[in-house]
Amino acid sequence: MEIDAQGFARPIRRDPLQEAVRESSVVNEFRDACPGVGVRAQRPVGSQRHPLLGPVVAVWEAWATDPEIRFAGSSGGTLTALSAWLVETGQASRVVGARANPANARQSVSVRILNRNDAVAAAGSRYAPVSNAAEPTALEPTTAFVGKPCEVSALRALSSSRLGSEEGPILLSFFCAGTPSQYATNRLAASLGVPEDEHIEALRYRGNGWPGAFTIVRSDGSSVATSYDDSWGTHLGPATQWRCKICPDGVGESSDITAADFWRADERGYPAFSDQAGISALIARTARGRDLILRAAAEGVLTLAPMDIDSLAAVQPLQRQRRETLSGRLTGTVVAGGRIPTFRGFGLVRLALPRLRAVYRTAKGAFRRRRAMGRTRLR
């Protein structure tokens, strides 16, 4: 995976002179797993399928019991706490995750988390391209993996075909609104008075509070910051790639465990981004995920409280509305001459039927945007 001219990670073919049989095998496996080609909705044994949020075995409000991890994490620190616990108890030999590049904190890189210190160093969301699924150990059965829903769907498909569904890595994911271009981070930093050629010590998108501020620490120790509402809403969110805008699975359906912001809502029912102690929603997608969460809670790693899955959907308007109207966006894209991946089992037409007016508006908007982009491949 390499960053292209638009600032997005793209797969690059290597070793074009491989033997024909090997070439065919690799290409076919890639196509079967790549979320740019297709994604399947999941129905793990023992789960109930929520039409908007995917398979659910169990769901809780949750946060890291350790106050340092809770503060450092993006929303309650649950994935950070689980990562540290898994490696320090020997349940995983490593956790594949992401953190700021030590050589250039504007960029994000994949890392292997081997202890609590590594986990804390990787705490906090990274709203920039990073390809954890390309890490060489990501598919090993002794690995735990933290990544975007699209990466987790690829690993689920690969582990099912190679290893069997119960023998693959532990898969952890999170609610995702899309991956912004790398250049969006650079432009945001420049808007705060930090030019691209200035060396910086650290860059955080979120965390150190909930939701926490976008913060840059300069070489002299001074810092500049802006709110999450401004950083994501004004700069990063609008710069997400088109494939993310037509994604049916921003909720991490293919994982064993998915974490999400469990926002407190304002009087209109929309998320309130006032800073407070972080709270995650943790969804166990599989029996394996449920057992891990319950054991982590029993050992004091997580604090859990009961919750209703519909209350999570209520404070995730982007995920809810995108899935409800996605059939319109896909239709508008195709009518405008664009290509789309194959999405199976998400019930998109059934979700669209009660809200045809909104779906029609979405289709018109997608048609206009796709035409403006020109007849280029969306992948």
Buried (B, 14 or more C-beta within 10 A) or exposed (E): BEBBEEBBBBEEEEEEEEEEEEBEEBEEBBEBBBBBEBBBBBEBEEBEBBEBBBBBBBBBBBBBBBEEBBBBBBBBBBBBBBBBBBBBEEBBBBBBBBBBBEEEBBBBBBBBBBEBEBBBBBBBBBBBBBBBBBBEBBBBBEBBBBBBBBBBBBBBBBBBEEBEEEEBBBBBBBBBBBBBBBBBBBBBBEBBEBEEEEEBBEBBBBBBBBBBBBBBBBEEEEBBBBBBEBBBEEBBBEBBBBBBBBBBBBBBBBBBBBBBBBBEEEEEEEBEBEEEEBBBBBBBBBBBBBBBBBBBBEEEBBBBEEBEBEEBBBBBBEBBBBBBBBBBBBBBBBBBEBEBBEBEEBBBEEBBEEBEEBBBBBBBBBBEBBBEBEEEEBB
